Each structure stands twice: as structure tokens, then as C-alpha cells.
Amino acid sequence: MRGGNVTARECVSKAAWGYSYNYGSQEEAEEEAIKQCEADDAKAVTWARNAWCALALGDEGAYGHGWADTASAARAKAMKQCRKYGEHPHIVVCVSSDGEVQK
């Protein structure tokens, strides 16, 4: 990953999700992620600086999120959290703060 303070952010709503990366601040990344959601009930749920963040969705509105130094660790955290609230979790996005995106 690139050096410096690079931020990634993810948001979720009842009907949509979004993400952003390569922003200089948490606030800028949050604004873009929420903008991508295009939903009135969107809220930012996780962010990472020089790391990875992942978002998992499950049945009946369940979601989980996590951040870590590696994509696999961020995915595992998101899945574990999502399983607490619903069944059939799956990763919808995992993004690094410098822009690598895995779906």
C-alpha cells in the first residue's frame, strides 16, 4: 500500500451500499461513500487509514463491517459481525485505502 494518510470508507443503508478510497481525511471519504449510496438513510459504518475495510450483507438487513491490515482479515471480521445479526452473509466489497477493490 502507498504511504501517507489515505482513507477508505464504506456506508450502508437499508437498500444500498457505497464506498470511497484515496481521500486525505475521514470526513472526505465519508461524504463520498454516503453520496454513492444515494439513500436518505445511509450511514458510514467503517473506515481505514492505510489498511483494508470490508462490508458484508446478510438476510433481512443484517450487515457487518471490519477493517484490518490485510483484505482477508477485514473480510473475516465483516463476516463474523454479520453472522451475529443474520443468516447467509456475503462480502459485497473489500477496499484498500489506496484503491484496490475486491468484490
C-alpha positions, 0 to 999 in steps of 0.5 A, a space after each residue: 500500500 502507498 504511504 501517507 494518510 489515505 482513507 477508505 470508507 464504506 456506508 450502508 443503508 437499508 437498500 444500498 451500499 457505497 464506498 470511497 478510497 484515496 481521500 486525505 481525511 475521514 470526513 472526505 471519504 465519508 461524504 463520498 461513500 454516503 453520496 454513492 449510496 444515494 439513500 436518505 438513510 445511509 450511514 458510514 459504518 467503517 473506515 481505514 487509514 492505510 489498511 483494508 475495510 470490508 462490508 458484508 450483507 446478510 438476510 433481512 438487513 443484517 450487515 457487518 463491517 471490519 477493517 484490518 491490515 490485510 483484505 482477508 482479515 477485514 473480510 473475516 471480521 465483516 463476516 463474523 459481525 454479520 453472522 451475529 445479526 443474520 443468516 447467509 452473509 456475503 462480502 459485497 466489497 473489500 477496499 484498500 485505502 489506496 484503491 484496490 477493490 475486491 468484490 
